[in-house]
Amino acid sequence: MGGETTDNATSRNATRELVPGLLNLLTNSMAPATWKTYQRAIEVLIHFLHRYEFNNTLLLPPSVMALWVTHLYEAKYAASTISTFMAAVNYIHKLYNAQEPGKSFLVQKVILGVHKTKPKYDI
């Protein structure tokens, strides 16, 4: 049992020391403009989650992603912006090796509807 405590303490220390470097590498793995856009997408998502009192997690089921896309559509976001915001959420899911909600049949059909009915640019 004593080894578990030491291992856990070592693991916490490694996490505390290495996570900043990990985040730096992830940040540098994409263009600065993309990173900024993804950050904005997450801010908008968090606002949506709070407003509609969803569980405050960035790992979304497809049904919540579909509702978020609907919210963005009704808030007059351009179809291209909505697709970019979806890519940001899918990116987070990829980092956690989780299923990407944007690839679900439901979300794909909702985004198809968005692209068929929305202007290209934000109003």
PyMOL commands that place a pseudoatom at each C-alpha (Angstrom):
pseudoatom trace, name=CA, resn=MET, resi=1, chain=A, elem=C, hetatm=0, pos=[0.000, 0.000, 0.000]
pseudoatom trace, name=CA, resn=GLY, resi=2, chain=A, elem=C, hetatm=0, pos=[2.851, 2.378, 0.691]
pseudoatom trace, name=CA, resn=GLY, resi=3, chain=A, elem=C, hetatm=0, pos=[3.891, 2.153, -2.972]
pseudoatom trace, name=CA, resn=GLU, resi=4, chain=A, elem=C, hetatm=0, pos=[0.476, 3.366, -4.116]
pseudoatom trace, name=CA, resn=THR, resi=5, chain=A, elem=C, hetatm=0, pos=[0.811, 6.551, -2.105]
pseudoatom trace, name=CA, resn=THR, resi=6, chain=A, elem=C, hetatm=0, pos=[4.275, 7.216, -3.505]
pseudoatom trace, name=CA, resn=ASP, resi=7, chain=A, elem=C, hetatm=0, pos=[3.153, 6.379, -7.044]
pseudoatom trace, name=CA, resn=ASN, resi=8, chain=A, elem=C, hetatm=0, pos=[0.114, 8.639, -6.746]
pseudoatom trace, name=CA, resn=ALA, resi=9, chain=A, elem=C, hetatm=0, pos=[2.226, 11.476, -5.349]
pseudoatom trace, name=CA, resn=THR, resi=10, chain=A, elem=C, hetatm=0, pos=[4.766, 11.020, -8.148]
pseudoatom trace, name=CA, resn=SER, resi=11, chain=A, elem=C, hetatm=0, pos=[1.975, 10.944, -10.721]
pseudoatom trace, name=CA, resn=ARG, resi=12, chain=A, elem=C, hetatm=0, pos=[0.491, 14.177, -9.340]
pseudoatom trace, name=CA, resn=ASN, resi=13, chain=A, elem=C, hetatm=0, pos=[3.933, 15.812, -9.372]
pseudoatom trace, name=CA, resn=ALA, resi=14, chain=A, elem=C, hetatm=0, pos=[4.572, 14.712, -12.962]
pseudoatom trace, name=CA, resn=THR, resi=15, chain=A, elem=C, hetatm=0, pos=[1.168, 16.001, -13.993]
pseudoatom trace, name=CA, resn=ARG, resi=16, chain=A, elem=C, hetatm=0, pos=[1.683, 19.326, -12.252]
pseudoatom trace, name=CA, resn=GLU, resi=17, chain=A, elem=C, hetatm=0, pos=[5.133, 19.754, -13.795]
pseudoatom trace, name=CA, resn=LEU, resi=18, chain=A, elem=C, hetatm=0, pos=[4.447, 18.457, -17.303]
pseudoatom trace, name=CA, resn=VAL, resi=19, chain=A, elem=C, hetatm=0, pos=[0.940, 19.680, -18.128]
pseudoatom trace, name=CA, resn=PRO, resi=20, chain=A, elem=C, hetatm=0, pos=[2.073, 23.255, -18.898]
pseudoatom trace, name=CA, resn=GLY, resi=21, chain=A, elem=C, hetatm=0, pos=[4.558, 21.877, -21.438]
pseudoatom trace, name=CA, resn=LEU, resi=22, chain=A, elem=C, hetatm=0, pos=[1.905, 19.582, -22.883]
pseudoatom trace, name=CA, resn=LEU, resi=23, chain=A, elem=C, hetatm=0, pos=[-0.490, 22.495, -23.311]
pseudoatom trace, name=CA, resn=ASN, resi=24, chain=A, elem=C, hetatm=0, pos=[2.271, 24.523, -24.949]
pseudoatom trace, name=CA, resn=LEU, resi=25, chain=A, elem=C, hetatm=0, pos=[2.961, 21.725, -27.440]
pseudoatom trace, name=CA, resn=LEU, resi=26, chain=A, elem=C, hetatm=0, pos=[-0.732, 21.337, -28.239]
pseudoatom trace, name=CA, resn=THR, resi=27, chain=A, elem=C, hetatm=0, pos=[-1.087, 25.086, -28.693]
pseudoatom trace, name=CA, resn=ASN, resi=28, chain=A, elem=C, hetatm=0, pos=[1.885, 25.104, -31.061]
pseudoatom trace, name=CA, resn=SER, resi=29, chain=A, elem=C, hetatm=0, pos=[0.510, 22.165, -33.044]
pseudoatom trace, name=CA, resn=MET, resi=30, chain=A, elem=C, hetatm=0, pos=[-1.940, 24.448, -34.837]
pseudoatom trace, name=CA, resn=ALA, resi=31, chain=A, elem=C, hetatm=0, pos=[-1.894, 27.886, -36.362]
pseudoatom trace, name=CA, resn=PRO, resi=32, chain=A, elem=C, hetatm=0, pos=[-2.368, 30.762, -33.880]
pseudoatom trace, name=CA, resn=ALA, resi=33, chain=A, elem=C, hetatm=0, pos=[-5.525, 31.912, -35.670]
pseudoatom trace, name=CA, resn=THR, resi=34, chain=A, elem=C, hetatm=0, pos=[-7.002, 28.407, -35.418]
pseudoatom trace, name=CA, resn=TRP, resi=35, chain=A, elem=C, hetatm=0, pos=[-6.176, 28.227, -31.716]
pseudoatom trace, name=CA, resn=LYS, resi=36, chain=A, elem=C, hetatm=0, pos=[-7.844, 31.600, -31.138]
pseudoatom trace, name=CA, resn=THR, resi=37, chain=A, elem=C, hetatm=0, pos=[-10.941, 30.529, -33.077]
pseudoatom trace, name=CA, resn=TYR, resi=38, chain=A, elem=C, hetatm=0, pos=[-11.163, 27.257, -31.152]
pseudoatom trace, name=CA, resn=GLN, resi=39, chain=A, elem=C, hetatm=0, pos=[-10.873, 29.152, -27.862]
pseudoatom trace, name=CA, resn=ARG, resi=40, chain=A, elem=C, hetatm=0, pos=[-13.744, 31.398, -28.957]
pseudoatom trace, name=CA, resn=ALA, resi=41, chain=A, elem=C, hetatm=0, pos=[-15.811, 28.342, -29.886]
pseudoatom trace, name=CA, resn=ILE, resi=42, chain=A, elem=C, hetatm=0, pos=[-15.297, 26.870, -26.414]
pseudoatom trace, name=CA, resn=GLU, resi=43, chain=A, elem=C, hetatm=0, pos=[-16.294, 30.178, -24.782]
pseudoatom trace, name=CA, resn=VAL, resi=44, chain=A, elem=C, hetatm=0, pos=[-19.502, 30.221, -26.834]
pseudoatom trace, name=CA, resn=LEU, resi=45, chain=A, elem=C, hetatm=0, pos=[-20.158, 26.568, -25.976]
pseudoatom trace, name=CA, resn=ILE, resi=46, chain=A, elem=C, hetatm=0, pos=[-19.676, 27.157, -22.244]
pseudoatom trace, name=CA, resn=HIS, resi=47, chain=A, elem=C, hetatm=0, pos=[-22.077, 30.095, -22.383]
pseudoatom trace, name=CA, resn=PHE, resi=48, chain=A, elem=C, hetatm=0, pos=[-24.640, 27.852, -24.131]
pseudoatom trace, name=CA, resn=LEU, resi=49, chain=A, elem=C, hetatm=0, pos=[-24.183, 25.070, -21.558]
pseudoatom trace, name=CA, resn=HIS, resi=50, chain=A, elem=C, hetatm=0, pos=[-24.724, 27.502, -18.675]
pseudoatom trace, name=CA, resn=ARG, resi=51, chain=A, elem=C, hetatm=0, pos=[-27.667, 29.267, -20.302]
pseudoatom trace, name=CA, resn=TYR, resi=52, chain=A, elem=C, hetatm=0, pos=[-29.571, 26.043, -20.888]
pseudoatom trace, name=CA, resn=GLU, resi=53, chain=A, elem=C, hetatm=0, pos=[-28.339, 24.378, -17.694]
pseudoatom trace, name=CA, resn=PHE, resi=54, chain=A, elem=C, hetatm=0, pos=[-26.588, 21.437, -19.314]
pseudoatom trace, name=CA, resn=ASN, resi=55, chain=A, elem=C, hetatm=0, pos=[-23.919, 19.487, -17.514]
pseudoatom trace, name=CA, resn=ASN, resi=56, chain=A, elem=C, hetatm=0, pos=[-20.814, 21.688, -17.715]
pseudoatom trace, name=CA, resn=THR, resi=57, chain=A, elem=C, hetatm=0, pos=[-18.594, 19.297, -19.646]
pseudoatom trace, name=CA, resn=LEU, resi=58, chain=A, elem=C, hetatm=0, pos=[-16.930, 19.805, -22.984]
pseudoatom trace, name=CA, resn=LEU, resi=59, chain=A, elem=C, hetatm=0, pos=[-17.433, 16.141, -23.866]
pseudoatom trace, name=CA, resn=LEU, resi=60, chain=A, elem=C, hetatm=0, pos=[-20.855, 16.357, -25.484]
pseudoatom trace, name=CA, resn=PRO, resi=61, chain=A, elem=C, hetatm=0, pos=[-23.347, 13.739, -26.549]
pseudoatom trace, name=CA, resn=PRO, resi=62, chain=A, elem=C, hetatm=0, pos=[-24.580, 14.205, -30.129]
pseudoatom trace, name=CA, resn=SER, resi=63, chain=A, elem=C, hetatm=0, pos=[-27.981, 15.434, -28.929]
pseudoatom trace, name=CA, resn=VAL, resi=64, chain=A, elem=C, hetatm=0, pos=[-26.410, 18.384, -27.086]
pseudoatom trace, name=CA, resn=MET, resi=65, chain=A, elem=C, hetatm=0, pos=[-24.145, 19.156, -30.056]
pseudoatom trace, name=CA, resn=ALA, resi=66, chain=A, elem=C, hetatm=0, pos=[-27.250, 19.214, -32.297]
pseudoatom trace, name=CA, resn=LEU, resi=67, chain=A, elem=C, hetatm=0, pos=[-28.981, 21.632, -29.908]
pseudoatom trace, name=CA, resn=TRP, resi=68, chain=A, elem=C, hetatm=0, pos=[-25.877, 23.832, -29.786]
pseudoatom trace, name=CA, resn=VAL, resi=69, chain=A, elem=C, hetatm=0, pos=[-25.750, 23.942, -33.585]
pseudoatom trace, name=CA, resn=THR, resi=70, chain=A, elem=C, hetatm=0, pos=[-29.432, 24.913, -33.572]
pseudoatom trace, name=CA, resn=HIS, resi=71, chain=A, elem=C, hetatm=0, pos=[-28.683, 27.632, -31.021]
pseudoatom trace, name=CA, resn=LEU, resi=72, chain=A, elem=C, hetatm=0, pos=[-25.854, 28.988, -33.185]
pseudoatom trace, name=CA, resn=TYR, resi=73, chain=A, elem=C, hetatm=0, pos=[-28.106, 28.894, -36.239]
pseudoatom trace, name=CA, resn=GLU, resi=74, chain=A, elem=C, hetatm=0, pos=[-30.841, 30.819, -34.462]
pseudoatom trace, name=CA, resn=ALA, resi=75, chain=A, elem=C, hetatm=0, pos=[-28.244, 33.295, -33.154]
pseudoatom trace, name=CA, resn=LYS, resi=76, chain=A, elem=C, hetatm=0, pos=[-27.442, 34.057, -36.826]
pseudoatom trace, name=CA, resn=TYR, resi=77, chain=A, elem=C, hetatm=0, pos=[-23.956, 32.538, -36.959]
pseudoatom trace, name=CA, resn=ALA, resi=78, chain=A, elem=C, hetatm=0, pos=[-22.792, 31.748, -40.488]
pseudoatom trace, name=CA, resn=ALA, resi=79, chain=A, elem=C, hetatm=0, pos=[-22.782, 28.132, -41.576]
pseudoatom trace, name=CA, resn=SER, resi=80, chain=A, elem=C, hetatm=0, pos=[-18.996, 28.243, -41.964]
pseudoatom trace, name=CA, resn=THR, resi=81, chain=A, elem=C, hetatm=0, pos=[-18.593, 29.562, -38.401]
pseudoatom trace, name=CA, resn=ILE, resi=82, chain=A, elem=C, hetatm=0, pos=[-20.865, 26.837, -37.037]
pseudoatom trace, name=CA, resn=SER, resi=83, chain=A, elem=C, hetatm=0, pos=[-18.809, 24.194, -38.861]
pseudoatom trace, name=CA, resn=THR, resi=84, chain=A, elem=C, hetatm=0, pos=[-15.583, 25.672, -37.475]
pseudoatom trace, name=CA, resn=PHE, resi=85, chain=A, elem=C, hetatm=0, pos=[-17.011, 25.719, -33.944]
pseudoatom trace, name=CA, resn=MET, resi=86, chain=A, elem=C, hetatm=0, pos=[-18.030, 22.072, -34.366]
pseudoatom trace, name=CA, resn=ALA, resi=87, chain=A, elem=C, hetatm=0, pos=[-14.463, 21.261, -35.427]
pseudoatom trace, name=CA, resn=ALA, resi=88, chain=A, elem=C, hetatm=0, pos=[-13.214, 22.807, -32.177]
pseudoatom trace, name=CA, resn=VAL, resi=89, chain=A, elem=C, hetatm=0, pos=[-15.476, 20.567, -30.104]
pseudoatom trace, name=CA, resn=ASN, resi=90, chain=A, elem=C, hetatm=0, pos=[-14.543, 17.518, -32.163]
pseudoatom trace, name=CA, resn=TYR, resi=91, chain=A, elem=C, hetatm=0, pos=[-10.867, 18.390, -31.585]
pseudoatom trace, name=CA, resn=ILE, resi=92, chain=A, elem=C, hetatm=0, pos=[-11.395, 18.246, -27.824]
pseudoatom trace, name=CA, resn=HIS, resi=93, chain=A, elem=C, hetatm=0, pos=[-13.079, 14.875, -28.188]
pseudoatom trace, name=CA, resn=LYS, resi=94, chain=A, elem=C, hetatm=0, pos=[-10.124, 13.612, -30.234]
pseudoatom trace, name=CA, resn=LEU, resi=95, chain=A, elem=C, hetatm=0, pos=[-7.735, 14.721, -27.488]
pseudoatom trace, name=CA, resn=TYR, resi=96, chain=A, elem=C, hetatm=0, pos=[-9.705, 12.609, -25.011]
pseudoatom trace, name=CA, resn=ASN, resi=97, chain=A, elem=C, hetatm=0, pos=[-10.008, 9.730, -27.476]
pseudoatom trace, name=CA, resn=ALA, resi=98, chain=A, elem=C, hetatm=0, pos=[-13.782, 10.122, -27.232]
pseudoatom trace, name=CA, resn=GLN, resi=99, chain=A, elem=C, hetatm=0, pos=[-16.396, 9.713, -29.933]
pseudoatom trace, name=CA, resn=GLU, resi=100, chain=A, elem=C, hetatm=0, pos=[-16.760, 12.912, -31.962]
pseudoatom trace, name=CA, resn=PRO, resi=101, chain=A, elem=C, hetatm=0, pos=[-20.360, 14.138, -31.686]
pseudoatom trace, name=CA, resn=GLY, resi=102, chain=A, elem=C, hetatm=0, pos=[-20.040, 16.104, -34.915]
pseudoatom trace, name=CA, resn=LYS, resi=103, chain=A, elem=C, hetatm=0, pos=[-19.707, 12.847, -36.828]
pseudoatom trace, name=CA, resn=SER, resi=104, chain=A, elem=C, hetatm=0, pos=[-23.008, 11.446, -35.600]
pseudoatom trace, name=CA, resn=PHE, resi=105, chain=A, elem=C, hetatm=0, pos=[-25.837, 11.014, -38.097]
pseudoatom trace, name=CA, resn=LEU, resi=106, chain=A, elem=C, hetatm=0, pos=[-28.025, 13.482, -36.167]
pseudoatom trace, name=CA, resn=VAL, resi=107, chain=A, elem=C, hetatm=0, pos=[-25.455, 16.269, -36.133]
pseudoatom trace, name=CA, resn=GLN, resi=108, chain=A, elem=C, hetatm=0, pos=[-24.472, 15.656, -39.754]
pseudoatom trace, name=CA, resn=LYS, resi=109, chain=A, elem=C, hetatm=0, pos=[-28.097, 16.108, -40.816]
pseudoatom trace, name=CA, resn=VAL, resi=110, chain=A, elem=C, hetatm=0, pos=[-28.528, 19.233, -38.690]
pseudoatom trace, name=CA, resn=ILE, resi=111, chain=A, elem=C, hetatm=0, pos=[-25.385, 20.818, -40.132]
pseudoatom trace, name=CA, resn=LEU, resi=112, chain=A, elem=C, hetatm=0, pos=[-26.518, 19.877, -43.645]
pseudoatom trace, name=CA, resn=GLY, resi=113, chain=A, elem=C, hetatm=0, pos=[-29.745, 21.770, -42.958]
pseudoatom trace, name=CA, resn=VAL, resi=114, chain=A, elem=C, hetatm=0, pos=[-27.720, 24.734, -41.715]
pseudoatom trace, name=CA, resn=HIS, resi=115, chain=A, elem=C, hetatm=0, pos=[-25.608, 24.836, -44.861]
pseudoatom trace, name=CA, resn=LYS, resi=116, chain=A, elem=C, hetatm=0, pos=[-28.675, 24.605, -47.088]
pseudoatom trace, name=CA, resn=THR, resi=117, chain=A, elem=C, hetatm=0, pos=[-30.446, 27.505, -45.374]
pseudoatom trace, name=CA, resn=LYS, resi=118, chain=A, elem=C, hetatm=0, pos=[-27.769, 29.882, -44.026]
pseudoatom trace, name=CA, resn=PRO, resi=119, chain=A, elem=C, hetatm=0, pos=[-25.731, 32.619, -45.669]
pseudoatom trace, name=CA, resn=LYS, resi=120, chain=A, elem=C, hetatm=0, pos=[-21.998, 32.059, -45.920]
pseudoatom trace, name=CA, resn=TYR, resi=121, chain=A, elem=C, hetatm=0, pos=[-20.988, 34.893, -43.616]
pseudoatom trace, name=CA, resn=ASP, resi=122, chain=A, elem=C, hetatm=0, pos=[-22.001, 36.072, -40.148]
pseudoatom trace, name=CA, resn=ILE, resi=123, chain=A, elem=C, hetatm=0, pos=[-24.547, 38.856, -40.161]
for i in range(1, 123): cmd.bond("trace and resi %d" % i, "trace and resi %d" % (i + 1))
show_as sticks, trace
zoom trace
